[in-house]
């Protein structure tokens, strides 16, 4: 069990997976090259995508909800992205903590 407390007030309590599912958005990490503006724009235009960020040779895609990522990978490939690896994950506990702190403000 994990509890998040701020200024003596209990904000959330539960197992890590429960907290991630409630407050943390799923995300996809893509390793590769050719993350051009066209591909990034197409991804940002998708309703299921909340944010896209490139760091070095990695693309981070924040999703609004759990989904099959195959359509996003196909979109990237058709836009000229060379996809080497795709990892789908949930928010980490640090992200959950930060989300809860922001909601509290």
N, CA, C and O atoms as a GROMACS GRO file, in nm:
protein
  420
    1UNK      N    1   0.084  -0.118   0.000
    1UNK     CA    2   0.000   0.000   0.000
    1UNK      C    3   0.088   0.125   0.000
    1UNK      O    4   0.196   0.127   0.060
    2UNK      N    5   0.041   0.225  -0.068
    2UNK     CA    6   0.110   0.353  -0.076
    2UNK      C    7   0.010   0.461  -0.035
    2UNK      O    8  -0.106   0.458  -0.075
    3UNK      N    9   0.056   0.555   0.045
    3UNK     CA   10  -0.027   0.669   0.083
    3UNK      C   11   0.044   0.797   0.041
    3UNK      O   12   0.166   0.808   0.052
    4UNK      N   13  -0.033   0.892  -0.007
    4UNK     CA   14   0.022   1.023  -0.043
    4UNK      C   15  -0.042   1.125   0.051
    4UNK      O   16  -0.164   1.140   0.056
    5UNK      N   17   0.044   1.194   0.125
    5UNK     CA   18  -0.001   1.291   0.224
    5UNK      C   19   0.062   1.426   0.192
    5UNK      O   20   0.181   1.435   0.161
    6UNK      N   21  -0.019   1.530   0.202
    6UNK     CA   22   0.032   1.667   0.182
    6UNK      C   23  -0.022   1.755   0.293
    6UNK      O   24  -0.143   1.766   0.313
    7UNK      N   25   0.070   1.818   0.365
    7UNK     CA   26   0.035   1.908   0.475
    7UNK      C   27  -0.061   1.840   0.573
    7UNK      O   28  -0.158   1.902   0.618
    8UNK      N   29  -0.034   1.714   0.605
    8UNK     CA   30  -0.115   1.641   0.700
    8UNK      C   31  -0.248   1.589   0.647
    8UNK      O   32  -0.326   1.531   0.722
    9UNK      N   33  -0.273   1.609   0.520
    9UNK     CA   34  -0.400   1.565   0.459
    9UNK      C   35  -0.374   1.446   0.368
    9UNK      O   36  -0.286   1.452   0.282
   10UNK      N   37  -0.449   1.340   0.384
   10UNK     CA   38  -0.436   1.220   0.302
   10UNK      C   39  -0.501   1.246   0.166
   10UNK      O   40  -0.621   1.270   0.157
   11UNK      N   41  -0.420   1.241   0.060
   11UNK     CA   42  -0.470   1.265  -0.076
   11UNK      C   43  -0.511   1.137  -0.146
   11UNK      O   44  -0.609   1.136  -0.221
   12UNK      N   45  -0.437   1.029  -0.123
   12UNK     CA   46  -0.468   0.902  -0.189
   12UNK      C   47  -0.402   0.789  -0.113
   12UNK      O   48  -0.298   0.806  -0.049
   13UNK      N   49  -0.464   0.672  -0.122
   13UNK     CA   50  -0.408   0.552  -0.063
   13UNK      C   51  -0.450   0.434  -0.149
   13UNK      O   52  -0.564   0.426  -0.196
   14UNK      N   53  -0.357   0.341  -0.169
   14UNK     CA   54  -0.388   0.223  -0.248
   14UNK      C   55  -0.262   0.153  -0.294
   14UNK      O   56  -0.151   0.197  -0.265
   15UNK      N   57  -0.281   0.045  -0.366
   15UNK     CA   58  -0.167  -0.026  -0.424
   15UNK      C   59  -0.112   0.059  -0.539
   15UNK      O   60  -0.188   0.132  -0.602
   16UNK      N   61   0.017   0.050  -0.569
   16UNK     CA   62   0.075   0.130  -0.676
   16UNK      C   63   0.000   0.121  -0.809
   16UNK      O   64  -0.020   0.223  -0.875
   17UNK      N   65  -0.041   0.002  -0.849
   17UNK     CA   66  -0.114  -0.012  -0.976
   17UNK      C   67  -0.248   0.060  -0.972
   17UNK      O   68  -0.291   0.116  -1.074
   18UNK      N   69  -0.315   0.059  -0.857
   18UNK     CA   70  -0.442   0.130  -0.845
   18UNK      C   71  -0.423   0.281  -0.859
   18UNK      O   72  -0.500   0.349  -0.927
   19UNK      N   73  -0.318   0.332  -0.794
   19UNK     CA   74  -0.291   0.476  -0.802
   19UNK      C   75  -0.252   0.516  -0.944
   19UNK      O   76  -0.292   0.622  -0.993
   20UNK      N   77  -0.171   0.432  -1.009
   20UNK     CA   78  -0.132   0.461  -1.148
   20UNK      C   79  -0.254   0.464  -1.239
   20UNK      O   80  -0.265   0.553  -1.324
   21UNK      N   81  -0.343   0.369  -1.222
   21UNK     CA   82  -0.462   0.362  -1.307
   21UNK      C   83  -0.554   0.481  -1.286
   21UNK      O   84  -0.621   0.527  -1.379
   22UNK      N   85  -0.558   0.532  -1.163
   22UNK     CA   86  -0.649   0.642  -1.132
   22UNK      C   87  -0.595   0.777  -1.174
   22UNK      O   88  -0.670   0.861  -1.225
   23UNK      N   89  -0.467   0.800  -1.155
   23UNK     CA   90  -0.414   0.934  -1.180
   23UNK      C   91  -0.310   0.941  -1.291
   23UNK      O   92  -0.291   1.048  -1.349
   24UNK      N   93  -0.246   0.833  -1.322
   24UNK     CA   94  -0.140   0.838  -1.421
   24UNK      C   95  -0.188   0.798  -1.560
   24UNK      O   96  -0.256   0.697  -1.574
   25UNK      N   97  -0.153   0.875  -1.659
   25UNK     CA   98  -0.192   0.844  -1.796
   25UNK      C   99  -0.094   0.744  -1.857
   25UNK      O  100   0.025   0.747  -1.827
   26UNK      N  101  -0.145   0.656  -1.941
   26UNK     CA  102  -0.054   0.563  -2.010
   26UNK      C  103   0.033   0.639  -2.109
   26UNK      O  104  -0.002   0.747  -2.154
   27UNK      N  105   0.147   0.580  -2.143
   27UNK     CA  106   0.236   0.644  -2.238
   27UNK      C  107   0.308   0.539  -2.322
   27UNK      O  108   0.311   0.421  -2.288
   28UNK      N  109   0.364   0.586  -2.433
   28UNK     CA  110   0.438   0.501  -2.524
   28UNK      C  111   0.574   0.566  -2.548
   28UNK      O  112   0.582   0.686  -2.573
   29UNK      N  113   0.680   0.488  -2.540
   29UNK     CA  114   0.815   0.533  -2.570
   29UNK      C  115   0.858   0.466  -2.700
   29UNK      O  116   0.851   0.344  -2.712
   30UNK      N  117   0.903   0.545  -2.796
   30UNK     CA  118   0.945   0.493  -2.925
   30UNK      C  119   1.091   0.530  -2.948
   30UNK      O  120   1.128   0.648  -2.942
   31UNK      N  121   1.174   0.429  -2.974
   31UNK     CA  122   1.314   0.453  -3.009
   31UNK      C  123   1.325   0.444  -3.160
   31UNK      O  124   1.264   0.356  -3.222
   32UNK      N  125   1.402   0.534  -3.219
   32UNK     CA  126   1.417   0.533  -3.363
   32UNK      C  127   1.476   0.662  -3.414
   32UNK      O  128   1.548   0.732  -3.342
   33UNK      N  129   1.445   0.694  -3.538
   33UNK     CA  130   1.495   0.818  -3.598
   33UNK      C  131   1.394   0.869  -3.699
   33UNK      O  132   1.300   0.798  -3.737
   34UNK      N  133   1.415   0.992  -3.742
   34UNK     CA  134   1.325   1.052  -3.841
   34UNK      C  135   1.199   1.110  -3.781
   34UNK      O  136   1.096   1.119  -3.848
   35UNK      N  137   1.205   1.151  -3.656
   35UNK     CA  138   1.089   1.212  -3.591
   35UNK      C  139   1.072   1.353  -3.646
   35UNK      O  140   1.107   1.451  -3.579
   36UNK      N  141   1.018   1.364  -3.766
   36UNK     CA  142   1.005   1.492  -3.834
   36UNK      C  143   0.879   1.565  -3.790
   36UNK      O  144   0.792   1.508  -3.724
   37UNK      N  145   0.871   1.693  -3.826
   37UNK     CA  146   0.757   1.776  -3.785
   37UNK      C  147   0.625   1.723  -3.840
   37UNK      O  148   0.521   1.734  -3.774
   38UNK      N  149   0.627   1.665  -3.959
   38UNK     CA  150   0.505   1.608  -4.017
   38UNK      C  151   0.453   1.494  -3.929
   38UNK      O  152   0.335   1.491  -3.896
   39UNK      N  153   0.541   1.402  -3.891
   39UNK     CA  154   0.501   1.289  -3.806
   39UNK      C  155   0.452   1.337  -3.669
   39UNK      O  156   0.351   1.288  -3.618
   40UNK      N  157   0.523   1.432  -3.610
   40UNK     CA  158   0.483   1.485  -3.480
   40UNK      C  159   0.348   1.554  -3.488
   40UNK      O  160   0.265   1.540  -3.398
   41UNK      N  161   0.326   1.629  -3.595
   41UNK     CA  162   0.197   1.696  -3.614
   41UNK      C  163   0.082   1.599  -3.630
   41UNK      O  164  -0.026   1.620  -3.576
   42UNK      N  165   0.106   1.490  -3.705
   42UNK     CA  166   0.002   1.388  -3.722
   42UNK      C  167  -0.031   1.321  -3.590
   42UNK      O  168  -0.148   1.294  -3.561
   43UNK      N  169   0.070   1.294  -3.510
   43UNK     CA  170   0.046   1.233  -3.378
   43UNK      C  171  -0.031   1.328  -3.287
   43UNK      O  172  -0.126   1.287  -3.219
   44UNK      N  173   0.011   1.455  -3.284
   44UNK     CA  174  -0.056   1.553  -3.198
   44UNK      C  175  -0.202   1.575  -3.236
   44UNK      O  176  -0.283   1.613  -3.152
   45UNK      N  177  -0.234   1.551  -3.362
   45UNK     CA  178  -0.372   1.571  -3.410
   45UNK      C  179  -0.465   1.456  -3.369
   45UNK      O  180  -0.587   1.469  -3.378
   46UNK      N  181  -0.408   1.345  -3.326
   46UNK     CA  182  -0.491   1.230  -3.287
   46UNK      C  183  -0.562   1.259  -3.154
   46UNK      O  184  -0.499   1.308  -3.061
   47UNK      N  185  -0.692   1.231  -3.144
   47UNK     CA  186  -0.766   1.261  -3.022
   47UNK      C  187  -0.721   1.182  -2.900
   47UNK      O  188  -0.739   1.227  -2.787
   48UNK      N  189  -0.662   1.064  -2.920
   48UNK     CA  190  -0.618   0.982  -2.807
   48UNK      C  191  -0.481   1.022  -2.753
   48UNK      O  192  -0.437   0.970  -2.651
   49UNK      N  193  -0.414   1.114  -2.821
   49UNK     CA  194  -0.280   1.160  -2.781
   49UNK      C  195  -0.292   1.294  -2.709
   49UNK      O  196  -0.352   1.388  -2.762
   50UNK      N  197  -0.234   1.302  -2.587
   50UNK     CA  198  -0.241   1.428  -2.514
   50UNK      C  199  -0.112   1.509  -2.525
   50UNK      O  200  -0.115   1.632  -2.512
   51UNK      N  201   0.002   1.443  -2.550
   51UNK     CA  202   0.129   1.515  -2.564
   51UNK      C  203   0.231   1.429  -2.638
   51UNK      O  204   0.228   1.306  -2.630
   52UNK      N  205   0.321   1.497  -2.710
   52UNK     CA  206   0.428   1.430  -2.784
   52UNK      C  207   0.556   1.509  -2.758
   52UNK      O  208   0.556   1.632  -2.769
   53UNK      N  209   0.664   1.439  -2.725
   53UNK     CA  210   0.791   1.506  -2.698
   53UNK      C  211   0.906   1.419  -2.748
   53UNK      O  212   0.907   1.297  -2.729
   54UNK      N  213   1.003   1.484  -2.813
   54UNK     CA  214   1.121   1.414  -2.863
   54UNK      C  215   1.241   1.452  -2.776
   54UNK      O  216   1.265   1.569  -2.749
   55UNK      N  217   1.316   1.349  -2.734
   55UNK     CA  218   1.440   1.370  -2.659
   55UNK      C  219   1.542   1.274  -2.716
   55UNK      O  220   1.528   1.152  -2.705
   56UNK      N  221   1.645   1.329  -2.777
   56UNK     CA  222   1.749   1.250  -2.844
   56UNK      C  223   1.684   1.162  -2.951
   56UNK      O  224   1.618   1.213  -3.042
   57UNK      N  225   1.700   1.033  -2.941
   57UNK     CA  226   1.642   0.941  -3.039
   57UNK      C  227   1.522   0.869  -2.982
   57UNK      O  228   1.492   0.756  -3.021
   58UNK      N  229   1.453   0.934  -2.889
   58UNK     CA  230   1.335   0.875  -2.825
   58UNK      C  231   1.217   0.970  -2.837
   58UNK      O  232   1.230   1.092  -2.821
   59UNK      N  233   1.104   0.912  -2.866
   59UNK     CA  234   0.980   0.986  -2.874
   59UNK      C  235   0.890   0.939  -2.761
   59UNK      O  236   0.868   0.819  -2.745
   60UNK      N  237   0.837   1.032  -2.684
   60UNK     CA  238   0.746   1.002  -2.575
   60UNK      C  239   0.607   1.049  -2.614
   60UNK      O  240   0.587   1.166  -2.648
   61UNK      N  241   0.511   0.958  -2.610
   61UNK     CA  242   0.373   0.990  -2.645
   61UNK      C  243   0.287   0.966  -2.522
   61UNK      O  244   0.279   0.853  -2.473
   62UNK      N  245   0.223   1.070  -2.472
   62UNK     CA  246   0.131   1.058  -2.359
   62UNK      C  247  -0.009   1.034  -2.416
   62UNK      O  248  -0.055   1.106  -2.504
   63UNK      N  249  -0.075   0.931  -2.365
   63UNK     CA  250  -0.209   0.895  -2.413
   63UNK      C  251  -0.315   0.938  -2.312
   63UNK      O  252  -0.288   0.950  -2.193
   64UNK      N  253  -0.434   0.962  -2.362
   64UNK     CA  254  -0.545   1.000  -2.275
   64UNK      C  255  -0.604   0.877  -2.205
   64UNK      O  256  -0.661   0.888  -2.096
   65UNK      N  257  -0.590   0.761  -2.267
   65UNK     CA  258  -0.642   0.637  -2.210
   65UNK      C  259  -0.568   0.519  -2.269
   65UNK      O  260  -0.495   0.534  -2.367
   66UNK      N  261  -0.585   0.401  -2.211
   66UNK     CA  262  -0.524   0.280  -2.265
   66UNK      C  263  -0.578   0.255  -2.405
   66UNK      O  264  -0.696   0.275  -2.431
   67UNK      N  265  -0.490   0.212  -2.495
   67UNK     CA  266  -0.532   0.184  -2.632
   67UNK      C  267  -0.430   0.096  -2.701
   67UNK      O  268  -0.318   0.080  -2.652
   68UNK      N  269  -0.469   0.039  -2.813
   68UNK     CA  270  -0.378  -0.036  -2.898
   68UNK      C  271  -0.291   0.068  -2.970
   68UNK      O  272  -0.343   0.161  -3.031
   69UNK      N  273  -0.159   0.052  -2.964
   69UNK     CA  274  -0.070   0.152  -3.022
   69UNK      C  275  -0.032   0.123  -3.168
   69UNK      O  276   0.039   0.202  -3.230
   70UNK      N  277  -0.078   0.010  -3.223
   70UNK     CA  278  -0.044  -0.024  -3.361
   70UNK      C  279  -0.081   0.086  -3.460
   70UNK      O  280  -0.002   0.115  -3.550
   71UNK      N  281  -0.199   0.150  -3.447
   71UNK     CA  282  -0.231   0.259  -3.541
   71UNK      C  283  -0.133   0.376  -3.533
   71UNK      O  284  -0.104   0.439  -3.635
   72UNK      N  285  -0.082   0.405  -3.414
   72UNK     CA  286   0.014   0.514  -3.399
   72UNK      C  287   0.148   0.477  -3.464
   72UNK      O  288   0.212   0.561  -3.527
   73UNK      N  289   0.189   0.352  -3.448
   73UNK     CA  290   0.314   0.305  -3.509
   73UNK      C  291   0.300   0.310  -3.660
   73UNK      O  292   0.392   0.355  -3.729
   74UNK      N  293   0.188   0.264  -3.714
   74UNK     CA  294   0.165   0.269  -3.859
   74UNK      C  295   0.169   0.412  -3.911
   74UNK      O  296   0.225   0.438  -4.018
   75UNK      N  297   0.109   0.503  -3.836
   75UNK     CA  298   0.108   0.644  -3.874
   75UNK      C  299   0.251   0.698  -3.881
   75UNK      O  300   0.286   0.769  -3.975
   76UNK      N  301   0.333   0.665  -3.781
   76UNK     CA  302   0.471   0.712  -3.779
   76UNK      C  303   0.550   0.655  -3.897
   76UNK      O  304   0.623   0.729  -3.963
   77UNK      N  305   0.536   0.527  -3.922
   77UNK     CA  306   0.609   0.463  -4.032
   77UNK      C  307   0.568   0.525  -4.166
   77UNK      O  308   0.654   0.550  -4.250
   78UNK      N  309   0.439   0.550  -4.185
   78UNK     CA  310   0.393   0.610  -4.311
   78UNK      C  311   0.443   0.753  -4.326
   78UNK      O  312   0.450   0.804  -4.438
   79UNK      N  313   0.477   0.819  -4.214
   79UNK     CA  314   0.529   0.956  -4.219
   79UNK      C  315   0.682   0.959  -4.228
   79UNK      O  316   0.741   1.066  -4.224
   80UNK      N  317   0.746   0.842  -4.241
   80UNK     CA  318   0.889   0.837  -4.261
   80UNK      C  319   0.973   0.811  -4.138
   80UNK      O  320   1.096   0.818  -4.144
   81UNK      N  321   0.911   0.780  -4.026
   81UNK     CA  322   0.985   0.751  -3.903
   81UNK      C  323   1.040   0.609  -3.911
   81UNK      O  324   0.971   0.517  -3.953
   82UNK      N  325   1.166   0.593  -3.872
   82UNK     CA  326   1.229   0.461  -3.862
   82UNK      C  327   1.212   0.412  -3.718
   82UNK      O  328   1.285   0.454  -3.629
   83UNK      N  329   1.116   0.322  -3.696
   83UNK     CA  330   1.086   0.272  -3.562
   83UNK      C  331   1.174   0.152  -3.531
   83UNK      O  332   1.174   0.054  -3.605
   84UNK      N  333   1.250   0.161  -3.422
   84UNK     CA  334   1.337   0.052  -3.380
   84UNK      C  335   1.278  -0.027  -3.262
   84UNK      O  336   1.295  -0.148  -3.254
   85UNK      N  337   1.210   0.044  -3.172
   85UNK     CA  338   1.156  -0.021  -3.053
   85UNK      C  339   1.037   0.059  -3.002
   85UNK      O  340   1.038   0.182  -3.006
   86UNK      N  341   0.934  -0.011  -2.953
   86UNK     CA  342   0.816   0.053  -2.896
   86UNK      C  343   0.791  -0.008  -2.758
   86UNK      O  344   0.786  -0.130  -2.744
   87UNK      N  345   0.776   0.078  -2.659
   87UNK     CA  346   0.745   0.031  -2.523
   87UNK      C  347   0.622   0.105  -2.473
   87UNK      O  348   0.616   0.228  -2.475
   88UNK      N  349   0.526   0.028  -2.430
   88UNK     CA  350   0.404   0.083  -2.376
   88UNK      C  351   0.409   0.071  -2.225
   88UNK      O  352   0.446  -0.034  -2.173
   89UNK      N  353   0.372   0.176  -2.154
   89UNK     CA  354   0.379   0.171  -2.009
   89UNK      C  355   0.275   0.259  -1.943
   89UNK      O  356   0.202   0.333  -2.008
   90UNK      N  357   0.273   0.248  -1.814
   90UNK     CA  358   0.186   0.330  -1.733
   90UNK      C  359   0.271   0.434  -1.662
   90UNK      O  360   0.394   0.426  -1.661
   91UNK      N  361   0.206   0.530  -1.606
   91UNK     CA  362   0.276   0.634  -1.533
   91UNK      C  363   0.351   0.574  -1.415
   91UNK      O  364   0.305   0.479  -1.352
   92UNK      N  365   0.467   0.631  -1.386
   92UNK     CA  366   0.542   0.589  -1.270
   92UNK      C  367   0.485   0.652  -1.145
   92UNK      O  368   0.405   0.746  -1.152
   93UNK      N  369   0.526   0.602  -1.030
   93UNK     CA  370   0.476   0.657  -0.905
   93UNK      C  371   0.512   0.804  -0.888
   93UNK      O  372   0.436   0.880  -0.828
   94UNK      N  373   0.626   0.844  -0.941
   94UNK     CA  374   0.664   0.986  -0.935
   94UNK      C  375   0.562   1.072  -1.011
   94UNK      O  376   0.522   1.178  -0.963
   95UNK      N  377   0.521   1.026  -1.128
   95UNK     CA  378   0.420   1.100  -1.206
   95UNK      C  379   0.287   1.105  -1.132
   95UNK      O  380   0.220   1.208  -1.132
   96UNK      N  381   0.249   0.994  -1.068
   96UNK     CA  382   0.125   0.990  -0.990
   96UNK      C  383   0.133   1.092  -0.877
   96UNK      O  384   0.038   1.167  -0.854
   97UNK      N  385   0.246   1.094  -0.806
   97UNK     CA  386   0.265   1.187  -0.697
   97UNK      C  387   0.252   1.332  -0.745
   97UNK      O  388   0.182   1.412  -0.684
   98UNK      N  389   0.322   1.364  -0.855
   98UNK     CA  390   0.316   1.502  -0.908
   98UNK      C  391   0.175   1.539  -0.952
   98UNK      O  392   0.133   1.653  -0.931
   99UNK      N  393   0.104   1.446  -1.012
   99UNK     CA  394  -0.035   1.472  -1.053
   99UNK      C  395  -0.122   1.501  -0.932
   99UNK      O  396  -0.201   1.595  -0.934
  100UNK      N  397  -0.108   1.422  -0.828
  100UNK     CA  398  -0.187   1.445  -0.706
  100UNK      C  399  -0.153   1.580  -0.642
  100UNK      O  400  -0.243   1.648  -0.592
  101UNK      N  401  -0.026   1.619  -0.644
  101UNK     CA  402   0.014   1.747  -0.586
  101UNK      C  403  -0.044   1.863  -0.668
  101UNK      O  404  -0.087   1.964  -0.611
  102UNK      N  405  -0.045   1.849  -0.800
  102UNK     CA  406  -0.102   1.954  -0.886
  102UNK      C  407  -0.252   1.966  -0.864
  102UNK      O  408  -0.306   2.077  -0.857
  103UNK      N  409  -0.321   1.852  -0.853
  103UNK     CA  410  -0.466   1.855  -0.831
  103UNK      C  411  -0.501   1.921  -0.699
  103UNK      O  412  -0.606   1.985  -0.688
  104UNK      N  413  -0.415   1.906  -0.600
  104UNK     CA  414  -0.440   1.960  -0.467
  104UNK      C  415  -0.434   2.113  -0.467
  104UNK      O  416  -0.501   2.177  -0.386
  105UNK      N  417  -0.354   2.171  -0.556
  105UNK     CA  418  -0.339   2.318  -0.560
  105UNK      C  419  -0.466   2.376  -0.605
  105UNK      O  420  -0.478   2.498  -0.616
   0.00000   0.00000   0.00000
